[in-house]
Amino acid sequence: MERYRQDNGSVLMKEILLNKEVKIISSDRTGGVSGGAYKSLNLGLHVGDNPLNVEKNREIFASYFGANAKELCFMEQIHGSFVAAAKKDDTPKADALITQDKSLILCVMSADCAPVILYDSDKKAVAAIHAGRKGAFLDIITAAILSMKRDFKSETENMQAFIGPSIKSCCYEIEGEVLKEAMTRFSSALQEREGRWFLDLQKIIIAQLIANGVTNITADNTCTCCDKNYFSYRRDGICGRNVTGVKIL
C-alpha cells in the first residue's frame, strides 16, 4: 500500500504502509535545497554536494517521520555483504542495518541500486538493505536475514519485504565479466534485446527473498533511470542520492 504525500506544491514522497507498525518513506529528488547536479533533495554527503545543503535536506527528510536528522542512521555503503547493528551517531561500513530500536530511522541511499526493507512483525525488528548489483550477487539479502535470525530470533514467515525504487531491466545494460557471471548464476534475470543484455536486479532480489522463506513482498516498479524525478548514477554520473528510510512505530 502506498500513499503519495504532496506538500507546498513540490515535495513528493512515497509513504509505504506495510502495516500500522512500521513506516517506510522513499524520497525522490524534489523538495530539497541543493543545486546543480544535486538538485534538489540530495541526501548523500559523499557525492560532492555542499554538506550544509545535505544536512538541511536530511532535516527535511526526517520531518516526514516526525523526527529530526539526529535520528537518521546511515551506512558507509561499500557494495558488499556486511550487516551492522544500527546505533545512534554511528555510520558503519556496511550494506545493511538491523535494529529493534524504535527511536532510530534506518536509511538506505541509492541512485539506481535497490533499497530493501525487511520487517519482522513478531519480534518488531527491521532491516534496511542496500542491494546493488554487487550486493545482490554477494547475496546481501540472505546475510541480513541470517543476522536478524541470530540477533533477534526472527523467523522468515513473520517477515514482510519492501523493494524500493531502483533501476529496472529497461535500462540496466551489462556486459563483460558482469554479464558472464550473470549468465552463469542468474540467467533467468537476463533479457536480450538486439544483441544487448539487460539485468533485472529486482528479479534476483525477489528470488533470494523467496528462497529464504520471505514471500510477503511489496515492490516499487519505478525505474530510477527512466524517471527523472529520481537521482540515477547510470543516467547522470555525478548526481545526488535518493533515500528509503524505515522506522518502527
matplotlib code that plots the C-alpha trace (Angstrom):
import matplotlib.pyplot as plt

x = [0.0, 1.4, 0.4, 1.8, 2.5, 2.4, 3.2, 3.8, 3.3, 6.7, 7.7, 6.7, 7.4, 6.2, 5.0, 4.7, 2.3, 3.1, 1.1, 0.5, 3.7, 6.3, 6.7, 8.7, 9.3, 11.1, 12.4, 12.7, 14.8, 12.3, 11.7, 15.3, 17.8, 20.7, 21.6, 23.4, 23.8, 22.5, 19.2, 17.3, 16.8, 20.2, 20.7, 24.2, 27.2, 29.8, 28.9, 30.5, 27.5, 27.7, 27.4, 25.3, 22.7, 22.8, 22.2, 19.2, 17.9, 18.3, 16.2, 13.5, 13.5, 13.5, 10.5, 8.4, 8.8, 8.0, 11.7, 14.9, 18.1, 19.9, 17.5, 18.6, 21.0, 23.1, 25.8, 29.0, 27.8, 30.6, 28.7, 29.4, 27.5, 28.4, 25.5, 25.7, 23.6, 22.3, 23.5, 22.9, 25.7, 27.4, 28.0, 29.4, 30.9, 28.1, 25.3, 22.6, 21.5, 19.3, 17.5, 14.7, 15.1, 12.0, 14.0, 16.1, 15.3, 17.4, 18.4, 19.5, 21.0, 20.5, 20.9, 19.9, 20.7, 17.7, 16.8, 15.2, 13.4, 12.6, 10.2, 9.6, 6.2, 6.7, 10.0, 9.4, 12.7, 13.7, 16.5, 17.4, 19.5, 21.5, 21.2, 23.0, 24.3, 27.4, 25.4, 22.8, 25.5, 27.0, 23.5, 23.3, 19.6, 20.5, 23.2, 20.6, 18.1, 20.6, 21.6, 18.0, 17.6, 20.8, 20.3, 16.5, 15.4, 13.4, 11.6, 11.1, 7.4, 6.9, 8.8, 7.5, 9.7, 9.6, 11.8, 12.1, 12.7, 15.7, 17.0, 15.0, 15.8, 14.6, 17.8, 20.3, 22.5, 25.5, 28.5, 31.9, 32.7, 29.5, 27.5, 29.4, 28.7, 25.1, 24.8, 26.3, 24.4, 21.3, 20.4, 16.6, 17.1, 18.7, 16.9, 18.4, 17.4, 19.0, 22.2, 22.4, 21.9, 19.9, 19.7, 16.5, 18.0, 14.7, 14.0, 17.2, 16.3, 12.8, 14.2, 16.6, 13.8, 11.6, 14.5, 14.8, 11.1, 10.0, 7.0, 5.2, 6.9, 5.9, 7.9, 8.0, 8.0, 9.6, 12.8, 15.1, 17.0, 13.8, 12.1, 14.0, 12.3, 14.9, 18.7, 20.3, 24.0, 23.6, 21.8, 23.7, 27.0, 27.5, 24.3, 22.7, 21.2, 17.7, 16.9, 14.5, 14.1, 12.2, 11.1, 9.3, 6.3]
y = [0.0, 3.4, 6.9, 9.9, 12.9, 16.3, 19.4, 23.0, 22.0, 20.4, 17.7, 14.2, 11.3, 7.7, 6.5, 2.7, 1.3, -2.4, -2.3, 0.0, -1.0, 0.3, 3.4, 3.4, 6.5, 6.7, 10.1, 11.3, 14.3, 17.0, 19.3, 20.0, 22.9, 21.5, 22.9, 21.9, 18.1, 17.5, 19.4, 19.3, 16.7, 15.1, 13.1, 11.8, 13.6, 11.7, 12.8, 16.3, 18.4, 21.2, 19.5, 22.3, 21.7, 17.9, 18.5, 20.7, 18.0, 15.4, 17.5, 17.8, 14.0, 13.3, 15.6, 13.2, 10.8, 13.5, 13.3, 15.2, 14.3, 13.0, 10.0, 9.1, 6.1, 5.9, 3.5, 4.0, 1.7, -0.5, -2.7, -5.8, -8.1, -6.9, -6.3, -4.0, -3.3, 0.3, 2.7, 6.4, 8.6, 5.7, 5.2, 1.7, 0.4, -1.9, -2.6, -3.5, -2.2, -4.0, -2.9, -3.2, 0.4, 2.5, 5.7, 5.1, 5.6, 3.3, 4.7, 3.3, 5.6, 4.8, 6.1, 3.0, 0.3, -1.3, -0.4, -3.3, -3.2, -6.2, -6.1, -8.9, -8.2, -10.8, -9.6, -6.0, -5.9, -4.2, -4.3, -1.7, -3.2, -1.7, -4.2, -3.1, -5.5, -6.3, -6.8, -8.9, -11.1, -11.5, -12.2, -9.4, -10.4, -13.7, -12.1, -9.6, -12.3, -14.5, -11.6, -11.0, -14.6, -14.6, -11.3, -11.1, -14.8, -13.7, -16.2, -15.5, -16.4, -13.3, -11.0, -8.6, -7.1, -3.9, -3.2, 0.5, 2.5, 1.2, 0.7, -1.8, -4.1, -1.5, 0.5, -1.8, -3.0, -5.2, -6.6, -8.2, -10.1, -8.9, -10.4, -13.7, -14.0, -13.2, -15.8, -18.4, -17.6, -15.5, -16.4, -16.1, -12.4, -11.6, -10.1, -9.9, -7.2, -6.7, -8.4, -6.4, -7.8, -6.3, -7.3, -7.5, -6.7, -6.8, -10.3, -11.5, -9.9, -11.4, -14.8, -14.5, -13.4, -16.3, -18.8, -17.7, -18.1, -14.4, -14.4, -11.3, -8.9, -5.4, -4.0, -0.5, -0.6, 2.8, 2.8, 5.4, 5.7, 6.3, 8.6, 11.9, 12.7, 10.4, 10.5, 8.0, 7.3, 5.2, 8.1, 11.1, 10.0, 12.8, 13.1, 13.1, 10.2, 9.1, 7.5, 4.9, 5.1, 2.9, 3.4, 1.0, 2.8]
z = [0.0, -1.0, -0.1, -2.0, 0.1, -1.7, 0.3, -0.7, -4.3, -4.6, -2.2, -3.4, -1.1, -1.3, 2.1, 2.1, 4.7, 5.1, 8.3, 11.2, 13.0, 10.6, 8.4, 5.2, 3.1, -0.2, -1.3, -4.8, -5.9, -5.3, -2.3, -1.2, -1.2, -3.2, -6.7, -9.8, -10.4, -6.9, -7.3, -5.1, -2.2, -2.3, 0.9, 0.3, 2.0, -0.1, -3.6, -3.7, -2.7, -0.2, 3.3, 4.7, 1.9, 2.6, 6.3, 5.5, 3.1, 5.8, 8.2, 5.6, 5.0, 8.8, 9.2, 7.2, 10.0, 12.6, 13.6, 13.3, 11.4, 14.5, 14.4, 10.9, 10.7, 7.6, 6.4, 4.5, 1.8, 0.3, -2.1, 0.0, 2.2, 5.8, 8.2, 11.1, 14.2, 13.9, 16.6, 17.1, 15.9, 14.1, 10.4, 9.9, 6.7, 5.8, 3.3, 5.8, 9.1, 11.6, 14.8, 17.2, 18.4, 17.8, 18.2, 15.0, 11.4, 9.2, 5.8, 2.5, 0.0, -3.7, -7.2, -9.1, -6.5, -4.8, -1.3, 0.5, 3.8, 6.0, 8.9, 11.4, 12.9, 15.6, 17.0, 16.0, 14.2, 10.9, 8.4, 5.8, 2.9, 0.1, -2.7, -5.7, -8.4, -6.4, -3.2, -4.9, -6.4, -2.9, -1.5, 1.0, 1.4, 2.9, 5.1, 6.5, 7.2, 8.9, 11.1, 12.1, 12.9, 15.0, 16.8, 17.2, 16.8, 13.8, 11.6, 7.9, 8.0, 10.1, 7.7, 5.2, 2.5, 0.5, -2.5, -3.3, -6.5, -8.5, -12.0, -14.0, -16.9, -19.3, -18.6, -16.8, -19.6, -18.6, -20.5, -20.0, -16.8, -15.2, -18.0, -17.8, -14.1, -14.6, -17.3, -15.1, -11.9, -12.7, -16.3, -15.6, -14.7, -18.0, -21.1, -24.6, -26.9, -30.3, -29.1, -25.9, -22.4, -19.6, -16.0, -13.9, -10.4, -8.7, -10.0, -8.4, -5.1, -5.1, -5.8, -2.9, -0.5, -1.6, -1.3, 2.4, 3.0, 2.7, 0.4, 1.6, -0.8, -2.0, -4.9, -6.3, -10.1, -10.6, -12.7, -11.3, -14.6, -16.6, -14.1, -13.9, -10.6, -9.1, -9.0, -11.3, -11.5, -14.7, -16.4, -15.0, -13.5, -11.0, -9.0, -5.6, -3.7, -3.0, 0.4, 1.6, 5.3, 7.8, 11.4, 13.8, 15.2]

ax = plt.figure().add_subplot(projection="3d")
ax.plot(x, y, z, "-o")
ax.set_aspect("equal")
plt.show()
